[in-house]
Amino acid sequence: MIRSLRDHVNLFFTIVLWMMCVNVAFADKAVSDLTGEDRERFDKFRLLFTTGSTTEFYSYAKDYEAYLKKQGDMNLYYKLRNNEGFFALRHNQILQAMEIAQDLEKEVRENKATDYYYLPMGLMGDVYYVSHDMRKAEEFFLQALHDVGDRDPKFTMRMYMSLGEMQALKAPAKALEWMDKALLLAEQQDNMEYRSMSVALKGYIHFLSGDAEKFFVCYDQYQNLKGMGDPDFSKRYANVMNVAKSAFDRDFKAAMDGVKRGNLYVDSSLVAIRVLALQGNVADGFRAMRERYVELDSIYSLSQEASYDHIATERTIQQLRSERDESQAKTRRLTYWLIGLIVGFAFVYIMGRRRLMLKIWERNKDLKEALVKAQEADEMKSAFIRNMSHEIRTPLNAVAGFSQLISNPDVELGEEEKADMRQRIADNVEGITAIVDELLELSKSESEAAIVSCEQMSDVRCNDLCRSVMRSMADKCHKGVQLRFSSGLKDDFTLRTDSNKVMRILMHLLGNAQKFTEQGHITVRTELVDRDRKLQISVTDTGVGIAEKDREMIFETFSKVDIFKEGIGLGLPICRRLAMSIGGTVSLDTTYTEGSRFLVTIPLHLK
């Protein structure tokens, strides 16, 4: 099944692009007026677009487009030039498709062909869609809708459907609005093809959302349209509708058989994952989802993935060898101990039998604890590999991809686009640096947490320290989020502690709060508790909060509540170890329900 999903993901974008092409130039009514040599030329272009090699297609397209310009048939010229971009995307030639879109935009603007501004805008949207830059894709799709007006209803309906399908997971309510617009326009145009496809895609969105009631409303509408016997009725999404119906009817075998047959014309991996989720098969669903993300990463750069997988494998081998040697040495040491105990037992059996048995039980307990620690180490290793494989490879792929775009002399980019790409490169490099820093800090905090040391103690003004940390991190808040400070202490209140560790704890807690708080405020407060024997620093936010089942798990190494958020799950474990090293604690305030509140307590060493 997983292999099937991998194949479907590779075919998905080709299918989407084929749908785009069929509905842009080849469906234009002016084509029906072509006769004689003009018709023969067009039919050959169409054939090569479908079955020709890249060399044959581009060579013929260049000659045919020159012929159209000479004949003055700019309507067909612009649309076939647009289809040339689609052909490049079908063959994973993303840079060439972007170049075609930029050249076409330049040409229509130089010729003041305002009626065709929408074509390059739509193509640019498709380029960014295939590149998984959904924000840019949406911008260009919306601009194309603005430019097309009411000149090309089929193009408009395709834009509505592209926007809807693109937002099916991220914003299903918005996706349904786009599909309703496509359906309304199809009904106004009396276009059975787009009417049937819009109803089917609405059903698909309800299927992904798990809304069976609304899905069956769409399914019944789809069957009614089919029963009308209109020859223009589109059966493109018939299979995905049947798969969804079988899944909601809990006939999961039929549903998965439908996925394996293919011809869904949507992301087959998402359909399979939804079927598995409805079935309650969490393990297979997770594996399928992981396979999907791995495949999507490979679209960016297979060579980079191979390199980083090789590095991860080498690291794993080294760790396994080290663990094997350590385990063998421990086994030898334990064996020697057991031999000594047996020999000692032979000499002192009568006098010390009870005491010797107690020692053996203690040794057995030590062995069990050692086994538990070995298992924990193995789990940490697995978590490390999972997190690092994704968290480091993804930003590195982004750095490599944008660097290629900027450094490619054949790609014309505006200053704004270059600045955006440079900023993205910088952000991803900063993210990688942060991950490495967290790993180094974890290693350091593990050794620091073992003892409470007074070597780094100094006199600290609590309020000044908190304000300093807040100033250094103020620019990392989401737009509109307020960063506040309050104190129950006087500004000259001083205690003796390790200021560097306290600052590191606050920076991690503030970073977490900023990551999960998109509106509202983040508040840092200092006060004395436990009858003034301890200092308490609280970090309170109005973010998403932490579910009850995750309240203890968040302090475990490499644990993450939201796997789609940046980070590798080390911040809170590091905070707890640092607090332990200065005799303090870090805990979650479970009484606070409007977001999250973390409490840091530090014993007072008053000056």
ABEGO torsion letter per residue (X at the ends): XAAAAAAAAAAAAAAAAAAAAAAAAAABAAAAABBEAAAAAAAAAAAAAAABBAAAAAAAAAAAAAAAAAAGBAAAAAAAAAAAAAAAAAAGBAAAAAAAAAAAAAAAAAAGBAAAAAAAAAAAAAAAAAAGBAAAAAAAAAAAAAAAEAABAAAAAAAAAAAAAAAAAABAAAAAAAAAAAAAAAAAAGBAAAAAAAAAAAAAAAAAAGBAAAAAAAAAAAAAAAAAGBAABBAAAAAAAAAAAAAAAGBAAAAAAAAAAEGAGBBAAAAAAAAAAAAGBAAAAAAAAAAAAAAAAAAABAAAAAAAAAAAAAAAAAAAAAAAAAAAAAAAAAAAAAAAAAAAAAAAAAAAAAAAAAAAAAAAAAAAAAAAAAAAAAAAAAAAAAAAAAAAAAAAAAAAAAAAAAABAABBBBAAAAAAAAAAAAAAAAAAAAAAAAAAAAAAAAAAAABBBAAABBBBBAAAAAAAAAAAAAAABBBGBBBBBBBABBAABBBBBBAAAAAAAAAAAAAAAAAABABEBBBBBBBBBGGGABBBBBBBBABAEBBAAAAAAAABBGBBABAABBEAGAAAAAAAAAAAAAGBBBBBBAABAAEBBBBBBBBBBBX
